[in-house]
Amino acid sequence: MSLKKTFIICLIYFIAIIYLLELLSLIFLKKKINLNEISLDEIRNQKIISIKNFDKRKDFFAFYEEKKNNNQISPSFKFSTEVFFLSDFEGRIKKFIDNKINSNQKIPFRGPINSLSLGLNEAGKREIIINDKYGFKNKNEIYEKNIDIMILGDSFTEGVPFNNNDDIAGKIMLKSDYNVGNFGVNGTGPFMSLAITKEYASKFKPKNVFYLFFEGNDLRDMMFEEKTFLKEYLNDNFSQNLFDSTENVNEFLLEYENIFYEILPYKIESEKINNTNLNVKKISVKEKIKDFLELNTLKELLLTSSVFYKKKHNVDYNYLDEILLKMNMEIKKWNGDFYFVYLPSWTRYNNKYSIANYLQKSKIKKIVENMNIKFVDIDEHFKNNNVNNLDIFIFGIYGHYTKRGYELIADKIINVVSNKP
């Protein structure tokens, strides 16, 4: 047999084996929820039908109504590319932010300051959020004494969609004597946590700093943030001195609030137009064949990019390495203890089995432990408490943890701090 024929036969066998593996994966490794057949929004709509008094109002209309009843409520501000995208109209917010950055003015990370804001309706009720004198989700009482624990991260750290008492920080303070500062910012990634470490943690010098890393989208958000001024925080000498710039921050947030009210009527009208009933989407035979030929099931099993976001994103892990190194060095300046907390995503529990999930966590853990940063595995903690399933998420779908989930994370943090040498 010629070399060419041998190559062709081997190639045919290889292709046949690959597609056989794809077929076996489809049959024996079925997902609990197949998002190619039904969307998360559709599943959510089905679940909330039977819930009495579920707040179905869209975000901007809900704010408009609640503002009429409680004048203390102000628009939320988060320096997040995703939040800006959802809130903007005709690029007005983007233009405002770009002008501020280009003129070297101070950019706060979160707001409002010393005011109330309105939470999301993910769990069926829009709760009132208390924001402190720096714009974060805290009561000002925490600044009356030393901060024992500071938590950093995205919406999971912030505690979306619950109020101050039912987020992680609130649960820790309810169940222990530790004084906790919640410095989470919805929609952000590792660069934001580095920035907050330099701007605020360096001033408060907390004994323990916990960075809560969500495997579902933090790497994607990191690459979004890399294109913003937040990348400047990798420079040792870069700081906006936000801690001592209350007047500048207030001016910024006031201007933002004015823009928010300008675009509010347009956003409400847009919500009305988009507020149509969703039909259950059934994937066509043609689409199923296309997915099969593209080996989508095998890709999700093997490629780590599938862990944190369905669409492909090129991630530079060197940024994560550098960010954690800078955070660790900063925290060591006041002899604080730094902890990296790994939060599992919904995808991890929706997939029956995934090599990608294992590889992703292993890769991140290696980066963390190579810098002698303590790695706290919430995935293992959930398993030990028999909640390693979709029920740890609100309505069992992709989104945020339930109150029970946040409480379990609080328990783990209390345990780590209480038992450290």
C-alpha positions as CSV (number, residue, x, y, z in Angstrom):
1,M,0.0,0.0,0.0
2,S,1.3,3.4,-1.0
3,L,2.1,6.1,1.6
4,K,-0.7,8.3,0.1
5,K,-3.3,5.6,0.5
6,T,-2.2,4.9,4.1
7,F,-2.5,8.6,4.9
8,I,-6.0,8.8,3.5
9,I,-7.1,5.7,5.3
10,C,-5.7,7.0,8.6
11,L,-7.3,10.4,8.0
12,I,-10.7,8.7,7.4
13,Y,-10.4,6.7,10.6
14,F,-9.4,9.8,12.6
15,I,-12.4,11.7,11.3
16,A,-14.7,8.8,12.0
17,I,-13.4,8.5,15.6
18,I,-13.8,12.2,16.2
19,Y,-17.4,12.2,15.0
20,L,-18.1,9.0,16.9
21,L,-16.9,10.7,20.1
22,E,-19.1,13.7,19.3
23,L,-22.1,11.4,18.9
24,L,-21.3,9.5,22.2
25,S,-20.9,12.8,24.0
26,L,-24.4,13.9,22.8
27,I,-26.0,10.7,23.9
28,F,-24.2,10.0,27.3
29,L,-23.1,13.5,28.4
30,K,-26.3,15.4,28.0
31,K,-26.6,18.8,29.6
32,K,-29.2,19.4,32.2
33,I,-30.4,22.4,30.2
34,N,-29.7,22.5,26.5
35,L,-29.4,26.2,25.6
36,N,-29.6,25.3,21.9
37,E,-33.2,24.3,22.4
38,I,-34.5,26.9,24.9
39,S,-33.1,30.2,26.1
40,L,-32.5,31.1,29.7
41,D,-35.0,33.9,29.4
42,E,-37.7,31.5,28.3
43,I,-36.9,29.1,31.2
44,R,-37.0,32.0,33.6
45,N,-40.4,33.2,32.2
46,Q,-41.8,29.7,32.7
47,K,-40.6,29.5,36.3
48,I,-41.9,32.9,37.4
49,I,-45.4,32.5,36.1
50,S,-46.5,30.7,39.3
51,I,-44.7,33.1,41.7
52,K,-47.1,35.6,43.3
53,N,-46.2,39.3,43.2
54,F,-43.1,38.7,41.1
55,D,-41.7,42.1,40.0
56,K,-41.7,41.9,36.2
57,R,-41.0,45.5,35.6
58,K,-38.1,46.4,33.4
59,D,-35.1,48.1,35.0
60,F,-35.6,51.7,33.8
61,F,-39.4,51.7,34.3
62,A,-39.0,50.3,37.7
63,F,-36.5,53.0,38.7
64,Y,-38.9,55.7,37.4
65,E,-41.8,54.3,39.5
66,E,-39.7,53.7,42.6
67,K,-38.1,57.2,42.4
68,K,-41.6,58.7,42.6
69,N,-42.2,56.8,45.9
70,N,-38.8,57.3,47.4
71,N,-36.8,60.4,46.4
72,Q,-33.7,59.1,48.2
73,I,-33.1,56.6,45.4
74,S,-30.4,57.6,42.9
75,P,-29.2,56.0,39.7
76,S,-26.6,53.3,40.1
77,F,-23.1,53.9,38.6
78,K,-20.6,51.1,37.9
79,F,-17.5,51.5,35.8
80,S,-18.2,48.5,33.7
81,T,-18.2,48.2,30.0
82,E,-21.1,45.8,30.1
83,V,-23.1,48.0,32.4
84,F,-22.5,51.0,30.2
85,F,-23.5,49.1,27.1
86,L,-26.9,48.1,28.7
87,S,-27.5,51.6,30.1
88,D,-26.4,53.8,27.2
89,F,-28.5,55.6,24.6
90,E,-27.0,57.0,21.4
91,G,-23.6,56.7,23.0
92,R,-24.2,59.5,25.4
93,I,-22.7,57.8,28.5
94,K,-19.7,56.5,26.5
95,K,-19.1,60.0,25.2
96,F,-19.3,61.4,28.8
97,I,-16.8,58.8,30.1
98,D,-14.4,59.2,27.2
99,N,-14.4,63.0,27.6
100,K,-13.5,62.6,31.3
101,I,-10.7,60.1,30.6
102,N,-9.3,62.2,27.8
103,S,-9.2,65.3,30.0
104,N,-7.5,63.3,32.8
105,Q,-10.3,63.7,35.2
106,K,-11.0,61.3,38.1
107,I,-13.2,58.3,37.3
108,P,-15.0,56.7,40.2
109,F,-15.7,53.0,40.3
110,R,-19.2,52.9,41.8
111,G,-22.0,55.1,43.0
112,P,-24.1,56.8,44.2
113,I,-22.5,58.2,47.3
114,N,-24.3,58.3,50.6
115,S,-27.6,57.4,48.9
116,L,-29.9,54.5,48.1
117,S,-30.1,52.7,44.8
118,L,-32.5,50.1,43.4
119,G,-31.6,46.4,43.0
120,L,-32.4,44.0,40.2
121,N,-35.4,41.8,40.0
122,E,-33.6,38.6,39.4
123,A,-35.1,36.9,42.4
124,G,-38.5,38.6,42.0
125,K,-38.1,41.6,44.3
126,R,-36.2,44.8,43.8
127,E,-34.5,45.5,47.0
128,I,-33.1,48.8,48.3
129,I,-29.3,49.0,48.3
130,I,-27.5,51.3,50.8
131,N,-24.3,52.9,49.3
132,D,-21.6,54.4,51.6
133,K,-19.6,57.6,51.4
134,Y,-17.2,56.1,48.9
135,G,-20.0,54.8,46.6
136,F,-19.7,51.1,47.6
137,K,-22.4,48.8,49.0
138,N,-21.8,49.3,52.7
139,K,-23.3,51.2,55.6
140,N,-21.0,54.0,56.8
141,E,-20.8,52.4,60.3
142,I,-18.1,50.0,59.0
143,Y,-15.7,52.9,58.9
144,E,-16.0,53.6,62.6
145,K,-13.5,50.9,63.4
146,N,-10.8,48.9,61.6
147,I,-11.9,46.7,58.7
148,D,-11.1,43.0,59.4
149,I,-12.1,41.7,56.0
150,M,-12.4,43.4,52.7
151,I,-14.0,41.5,49.8
152,L,-13.3,42.4,46.2
153,G,-14.8,41.2,42.9
154,D,-17.8,41.5,40.6
155,S,-21.6,41.2,41.0
156,F,-21.2,38.1,43.2
157,T,-19.1,40.0,45.6
158,E,-21.5,43.0,45.4
159,G,-24.3,40.5,46.2
160,V,-26.6,41.0,43.3
161,P,-29.7,41.0,43.5
162,F,-30.0,41.1,47.3
163,N,-29.7,44.0,49.9
164,N,-26.9,44.7,52.2
165,N,-27.9,42.2,54.8
166,D,-28.1,39.2,52.5
167,D,-24.9,39.6,50.5
168,I,-21.7,37.9,51.6
169,A,-20.4,40.8,53.7
170,G,-23.8,41.1,55.4
171,K,-23.9,37.4,56.2
172,I,-20.3,37.5,57.6
173,M,-21.2,40.4,60.0
174,L,-24.5,38.7,61.0
175,K,-22.7,35.4,61.9
176,S,-19.5,36.8,63.4
177,D,-17.8,39.8,65.0
178,Y,-15.7,40.6,62.0
179,N,-16.1,44.1,60.5
180,V,-16.4,43.6,56.7
181,G,-16.1,46.0,53.7
182,N,-17.9,45.1,50.5
183,F,-16.0,46.6,47.6
184,G,-17.6,44.5,44.9
185,V,-18.6,46.2,41.6
186,N,-21.1,44.6,39.3
187,G,-19.8,43.8,35.8
188,T,-16.1,44.1,36.5
189,G,-13.0,41.9,36.3
190,P,-9.6,41.6,37.9
191,F,-8.3,45.0,36.8
192,M,-11.0,46.7,38.8
193,S,-10.1,44.7,41.9
194,L,-6.5,45.8,41.5
195,A,-7.6,49.4,41.2
196,I,-9.7,49.2,44.3
197,T,-6.8,47.6,46.2
198,K,-4.6,50.5,45.3
199,E,-7.2,53.3,45.8
200,Y,-9.0,52.0,48.9
201,A,-7.5,48.9,50.5
202,S,-4.2,50.7,50.8
203,K,-5.9,53.3,52.9
204,F,-8.0,51.0,55.2
205,K,-5.3,48.4,55.5
206,P,-7.7,45.5,56.2
207,K,-6.2,42.4,58.0
208,N,-7.7,40.1,55.3
209,V,-8.4,40.8,51.6
210,F,-10.5,38.3,49.7
211,Y,-10.6,38.5,45.9
212,L,-13.6,36.6,44.7
213,F,-12.9,35.3,41.1
214,F,-16.0,34.1,39.2
215,E,-15.0,31.6,36.5
216,G,-18.1,32.4,34.5
217,N,-16.9,35.7,33.0
218,D,-14.0,37.3,35.0
219,L,-11.4,36.4,32.3
220,R,-13.6,37.9,29.6
221,D,-14.1,41.1,31.7
222,M,-10.4,41.3,32.3
223,M,-9.8,41.5,28.5
224,F,-12.5,44.2,28.2
225,E,-10.9,46.2,31.0
226,E,-7.5,45.8,29.4
227,K,-8.7,48.3,26.8
228,T,-9.6,50.9,29.4
229,F,-7.6,53.2,31.6
230,L,-7.8,50.5,34.4
231,K,-4.8,49.0,32.7
232,E,-2.8,51.9,34.1
233,Y,-3.1,50.4,37.6
234,L,-0.4,47.9,36.6
235,N,2.0,50.9,36.9
236,D,3.3,51.1,40.4
237,N,3.0,54.8,40.7
238,F,-0.5,55.2,39.1
239,S,-3.3,56.3,41.3
240,Q,-6.3,58.7,41.0
241,N,-6.3,59.3,44.8
242,L,-10.0,58.7,44.8
243,F,-10.0,58.2,48.6
244,D,-9.3,62.0,49.1
245,S,-11.3,63.2,46.1
246,T,-14.8,63.2,47.3
247,E,-15.7,66.6,45.7
248,N,-14.4,65.4,42.3
249,V,-16.3,62.1,42.6
250,N,-19.5,63.9,43.6
251,E,-19.2,66.2,40.5
252,F,-18.7,63.2,38.2
253,L,-21.7,61.3,39.6
254,L,-23.9,64.4,39.4
255,E,-23.1,64.9,35.8
256,Y,-23.7,61.2,35.2
257,E,-27.0,61.4,37.0
258,N,-28.1,64.3,34.7
259,I,-27.3,62.2,31.6
260,F,-29.2,59.3,33.1
261,Y,-32.3,61.4,33.5
262,E,-32.0,62.7,30.0
263,I,-32.0,59.3,28.5
264,L,-34.4,57.7,30.9
265,P,-37.6,58.4,28.8
266,Y,-35.9,56.8,25.8
267,K,-34.8,53.7,27.7
268,I,-38.3,53.3,29.1
269,E,-39.7,53.5,25.6
270,S,-37.2,51.0,24.4
271,E,-38.2,48.6,27.2
272,K,-41.8,48.9,26.0
273,I,-40.9,48.0,22.5
274,N,-38.8,45.0,23.5
275,N,-41.3,43.8,26.1
276,T,-42.8,41.1,23.9
277,N,-43.7,37.5,24.8
278,L,-40.9,35.1,24.0
279,N,-41.7,31.9,22.1
280,V,-39.9,28.7,23.0
281,K,-37.2,28.2,20.5
282,K,-36.8,24.8,19.0
283,I,-33.6,24.1,17.2
284,S,-34.0,23.0,13.6
285,V,-32.7,19.8,12.2
286,K,-30.4,21.9,10.0
287,E,-28.9,23.7,13.0
288,K,-28.5,20.4,14.9
289,I,-26.5,19.0,11.9
290,K,-24.4,22.1,11.8
291,D,-23.6,21.9,15.5
292,F,-22.7,18.2,15.1
293,L,-20.4,18.9,12.1
294,E,-18.7,21.7,14.0
295,L,-18.1,19.3,17.0
296,N,-19.7,21.8,19.4
297,T,-20.2,19.3,22.2
298,L,-16.6,18.1,22.1
299,K,-15.4,21.7,22.0
300,E,-17.4,22.5,25.2
301,L,-15.9,19.5,26.9
302,L,-12.3,20.2,26.0
303,L,-11.8,23.9,25.4
304,T,-11.3,26.1,28.5
305,S,-12.8,29.1,26.7
306,S,-16.2,27.4,27.0
307,V,-16.0,27.5,30.8
308,F,-16.2,31.3,31.1
309,Y,-18.2,32.4,28.1
310,K,-20.0,30.7,25.2
311,K,-18.4,33.0,22.6
312,K,-14.7,32.7,21.9
313,H,-12.5,35.2,23.6
314,N,-8.7,35.3,23.5
315,V,-7.4,35.5,27.0
316,D,-4.0,36.7,28.0
317,Y,-3.3,34.9,31.3
318,N,-0.2,37.0,31.8
319,Y,-2.5,39.8,32.7
320,L,-4.1,37.8,35.5
321,D,-0.6,36.8,36.7
322,E,0.6,40.4,36.8
323,I,-2.6,41.7,38.4
324,L,-2.5,39.2,41.2
325,L,1.2,39.8,41.7
326,K,0.6,43.6,42.1
327,M,-2.4,43.0,44.4
328,N,-0.3,40.7,46.6
329,M,2.6,43.1,46.8
330,E,0.3,45.9,47.7
331,I,-1.4,44.0,50.5
332,K,1.9,42.8,51.9
333,K,2.9,46.5,52.4
334,W,0.7,46.5,55.5
335,N,1.2,42.8,56.3
336,G,-2.3,41.9,55.3
337,D,-3.3,38.4,54.2
338,F,-4.5,37.9,50.6
339,Y,-6.9,35.2,49.5
340,F,-8.0,34.1,46.1
341,V,-11.6,32.7,46.2
342,Y,-12.6,30.6,43.2
343,L,-16.4,30.9,42.5
344,P,-17.9,28.2,40.2
345,S,-20.2,29.1,37.3
346,W,-23.6,27.6,36.3
347,T,-21.9,26.0,33.3
348,R,-19.8,23.8,35.6
349,Y,-23.0,22.2,37.0
350,N,-25.1,22.2,33.9
351,N,-22.6,20.1,32.0
352,K,-22.6,16.4,33.1
353,Y,-18.9,16.2,32.6
354,S,-16.2,18.6,31.3
355,I,-12.5,18.3,31.0
356,A,-12.5,22.0,30.3
357,N,-13.9,22.8,33.8
358,Y,-11.1,20.8,35.4
359,L,-8.4,22.3,33.2
360,Q,-9.6,25.8,33.7
361,K,-9.6,25.6,37.5
362,S,-6.3,23.8,37.6
363,K,-4.7,26.5,35.4
364,I,-6.0,29.3,37.6
365,K,-5.1,27.5,40.8
366,K,-1.5,27.0,39.5
367,I,-1.1,30.7,38.8
368,V,-2.4,31.6,42.2
369,E,-0.4,29.1,44.2
370,N,2.9,29.9,42.3
371,M,2.7,33.3,44.0
372,N,2.1,31.8,47.4
373,I,-1.4,33.3,47.5
374,K,-4.0,31.2,49.4
375,F,-6.5,29.5,47.1
376,V,-10.0,29.1,48.5
377,D,-12.1,26.6,46.4
378,I,-15.8,27.4,46.7
379,D,-16.6,24.6,44.2
380,E,-15.3,22.1,46.7
381,H,-17.1,23.9,49.6
382,F,-20.4,23.6,47.7
383,K,-19.8,19.9,47.1
384,N,-19.0,19.4,50.8
385,N,-22.3,21.0,51.6
386,N,-24.2,18.9,49.0
387,V,-25.2,21.9,46.9
388,N,-23.0,21.2,43.8
389,N,-26.0,21.5,41.5
390,L,-28.1,24.1,39.6
391,D,-30.1,24.8,42.7
392,I,-27.4,27.0,44.1
393,F,-28.4,29.5,41.4
394,I,-31.6,31.6,41.4
395,F,-34.2,29.5,39.6
396,G,-31.5,27.0,38.7
397,I,-30.4,29.0,35.7
398,Y,-27.4,31.0,34.7
399,G,-27.2,34.0,37.0
400,H,-26.3,34.7,40.6
401,Y,-26.3,32.5,43.6
402,T,-29.2,32.2,46.0
403,K,-29.1,33.6,49.5
404,R,-28.0,30.2,50.6
405,G,-25.1,30.3,48.2
406,Y,-23.9,33.7,49.5
407,E,-24.3,32.4,53.1
408,L,-22.1,29.3,52.3
409,I,-19.4,31.6,50.9
410,A,-19.6,33.8,54.0
411,D,-19.3,30.7,56.2
412,K,-16.2,29.6,54.3
413,I,-14.6,33.1,54.7
414,I,-15.4,33.1,58.4
415,N,-13.8,29.7,58.8
416,V,-10.6,30.7,56.8
417,V,-10.1,33.8,58.9
418,S,-10.9,32.2,62.2
419,N,-8.5,29.3,61.7
420,K,-5.6,31.0,60.1
421,P,-2.2,30.5,62.0
